[in-house]
Amino acid sequence: MLLTGCVGFGEEYTRVAGFSNRDAGAIVLKGTTLAPRLGNPVHRVCETPAGMLNAIGLQNPGVDVVVKQILPTLDFTETRFIANACGSTIEEYAEVCRRFDDSPIDAIEINISCPNVKEGGVSFGNYPEVSGRVVAACRRATAKPLIAKLSPNQTDIQANASACIEAGANALAVVNTVMGMAIDVEARRPVLANVQGGLSGPAIRPIAVLKTWQVWQVAKRHGVPIIGQGGIVDARDALEFIIAGATAVGIGTALFYDPLACRKINAGIVEYLDRHRIGQLADLVGSLGTDSSPPQACA
């Protein structure tokens, strides 16, 4: 899957030679709020070692423009398109989902864990009870499949996963970006105007793999699939998430320097299955050889 915020509304990479939406199992559209948002002031992006910080601030034209003007331009025969619903209140999340309900969108991802907005995202995504309330409100507003996007910036991601499943989430996306900041040491000022932002890229992959495995311990009991994401750049990275319990994987930051990464990752996974004589990808999901106890950190 191509992740939200990295491919705009499905059109940003179509001008790249060799790129095709058909190479992805799904495309998650840019985060969408009820009213238009200009986003955060600049600087909004900062390169870091093995990753990047972003604090875009959910810049988007609002859900009515997306539904009435953008969705009709998408070719739904190419792949699945998933909306990304955002809000500053529970009521706003629900209303955004309601307006996507009467549209051709295939599913809705609930962005309850955005780390670079000053209201809504951070507090909603870090508390299981509140996350559950958001998902429940969205569930009442739409019959579309709901994907709850979980934050790594919380105390107990398993409790949050349980709350979202019980509230009606059909799938879980694990994980969103990790909170971080960068400082201009000469000016002694934050590099990002928002001060903090979301760290993505290979630097967060070990965190994301662990969180995927932890959430899988909960999700497998309910038959709820997981979308593993966070720093995937090649097939070996993707396979880590699948072995840890992910049914699908999401590609984001890697697209900025290799727009054709998805095609290469798919080919690499097929080669792995053939080499290990594994008949289908489902046989690899959650196949990590370990006991049921959480791994202990090194002293």
Order of alpha helices (4+ residues) and beta strands (2+ residues): beta-beta-beta-beta-alpha-beta-alpha-alpha-beta-alpha-beta-beta-beta-beta-beta-alpha-beta-alpha-beta-alpha
